[in-house]
Structures are given as structure tokens and as C-alpha cells.
Amino acid sequence: MLYPKKDQKFNDEDFRNPGSEYRGTPFWAWNTKLEKEELVWQIEQLKKLGFGGFHMHVRTGMATEYLSDEYLKIIGACIEKAKKEKLRFSAQYAQDIIAYLFFKGKKTGFYVEIGANDGYTGSTTFWAEQLGWDGICVEPEIKTFKELKKKQTV
């Protein structure tokens, strides 16, 4: 999380009413059927409780298909709600979603992933491979690299 006021002196008002960058941000695990209205409501509750944002922890194996159109729409709605509420957010194991949204679902391209692990677990480029992008995955750990070679088609 970035702190835009990091170069400013902390003052009494910041202490009495800290901005989102100084408030707690819970680790928010998603592991079931995702419903946009429910997640948006939960973001509202986090705001009401005084949290400064959240860390989305999204995993494969959920009832909502990972990287499906529905999944991406829900993630996008949560990001938009966080922006509207001036809440900070980051994604643990969902950096791929942020990249996907950044590239707006672009169907072709080229990627380089350093520290690619097995090419799937924690991958920030698996989505791109699935869409047909070309790329290079670098993984220095030999055992993990062998798993990467089994899974990656690029």
C-alpha cells in the first residue's frame, strides 16, 4: 500500500482523524460463491468499521469460476467501490486480476514473469497465457522450474 502523505509532517488532525493510508487493512479471504452485491456491502461495512481498505485474497477452487467473466466483473466492481469509498486495496495472489484489468482483457501480447513459481500458483501471467499471449517465465528454483515446464505451454 502506498502512503501519499509520507513526506508530510504528521499533524494533530491526522492523529484525530487518520486517512485510509493510516488505518488497518484486513486480509479478506474469498473462498466461496462470489456475489457482487454481498462483496460491495462488505466493503461498505469495512468502511463503517473504520478500516482503511483491504487485501483481497482470491484463490482458485471457488464456486465462482476463477478468471471467468463473472469473476472479473465482481473484482472490477469491488475495485470501483473501494475507489469510490477512498479505501486502499491490494490483491494477494490476485495480481493477475489487476494486470488483466489494467490491460482491459487484451487478447494478445507478450509478458515476462520473473519468479514464476510453477506457472500457476501465485502467477501474475497465467491469465495472459490462457488468452493466447506469448511470454517468458523465469524460475530459478530447479524443482519448481520442472513443475513450471509441465504446466506452461509457452
Stockholm file with secondary structure:
# STOCKHOLM 1.0

chainA/1-154         MLYPKKDQKFNDEDFRNPGSEYRGTPFWAWNTKLEKEELVWQIEQLKKLGFGGFHMHVRTGMATEYLSDEYLKIIGACIEKAKKEKLRFSAQYAQDIIAYLFFKGKKTGFYVEIGANDGYTGSTTFWAEQLGWDGICVEPEIKTFKELKKKQTV
#=GR chainA/1-154 SS CCCTTTTSCCCHHHHHSCCGGGSCCCEEEECSCCCHHHHHHHHHHHHHTTCCEEEEEECTTCSSCTTCHHHHHHHHHHHHHHHHTTCEEEEESCHHHHHHHHTTTCSCCEEEEESCTTSSTTCSSHHHHHHTCEEEEECCSHHHHHHHHHHCCC
#=GC SS_cons         CCCTTTTSCCCHHHHHSCCGGGSCCCEEEECSCCCHHHHHHHHHHHHHTTCCEEEEEECTTCSSCTTCHHHHHHHHHHHHHHHHTTCEEEEESCHHHHHHHHTTTCSCCEEEEESCTTSSTTCSSHHHHHHTCEEEEECCSHHHHHHHHHHCCC
//
